[in-house]
C-alpha cells in the first residue's frame, strides 16, 4: 500500500511558476554603486589637484628667494646674514636624524622634548616651559 505525501504548502501569495517570480521582480539598481564610484573618483582627483596647487603655491612663493640664493643653500652649512650666505644642510640633516631617532616617540610620550617642568603635549605652553 502506498501512502500519498501531500505537496508542501506554498507561501502566501506565491505564484505557481518560478519564471513568473523572476519577471515580477525589478532588476537591481546600480545607482548607488555608480554614485559611490563617481564620488570616490572626484575625491581622488581633488586630492591630486590640491597637491599640485600646493606645490605651485610653494614654488611661486619661493621663486624670488630661489632666484637670489639658488638651491645651493640646501647643501651648504654656512649661515651668515651679513654676507647673505644661508645654508641649512646641518639643520636638515639634524632634522632627519632626529626624526629617525625619535620615530613614534611622540605617541609614546617618551621623547623628552615636551616633558620639561612636567609639561606634556596636552599643555599649550609645553614648548615654552624651562
Rosetta blueprint (number, residue, H / E / L):
1 X L
2 X L
3 X L
4 X L
5 X L
6 X L
7 X L
8 X L
9 X L
10 X L
11 X L
12 X L
13 X L
14 X L
15 X L
16 X L
17 X L
18 X H
19 X H
20 X H
21 X H
22 X H
23 X H
24 X H
25 X L
26 X L
27 X L
28 X L
29 X L
30 X L
31 X H
32 X H
33 X H
34 X H
35 X H
36 X H
37 X H
38 X H
39 X H
40 X H
41 X H
42 X H
43 X H
44 X H
45 X H
46 X H
47 X H
48 X H
49 X H
50 X H
51 X H
52 X H
53 X H
54 X H
55 X H
56 X H
57 X H
58 X H
59 X H
60 X H
61 X H
62 X H
63 X H
64 X H
65 X H
66 X H
67 X H
68 X H
69 X H
70 X L
71 X L
72 X H
73 X H
74 X H
75 X L
76 X L
77 X L
78 X L
79 X E
80 X E
81 X L
82 X L
83 X L
84 X L
85 X E
86 X E
87 X L
88 X L
89 X H
90 X H
91 X H
92 X H
93 X H
94 X H
95 X H
96 X H
97 X H
98 X H
99 X H
100 X H
101 X H
102 X L
103 X L
104 X L
105 X H
106 X H
107 X H
108 X H
109 X L
110 X L
111 X L
112 X L
113 X L
114 X L
115 X L
116 X H
117 X H
118 X H
119 X L
120 X L
121 X L
122 X L
123 X L
124 X L
125 X L
126 X L
127 X L
128 X L
129 X L
130 X L
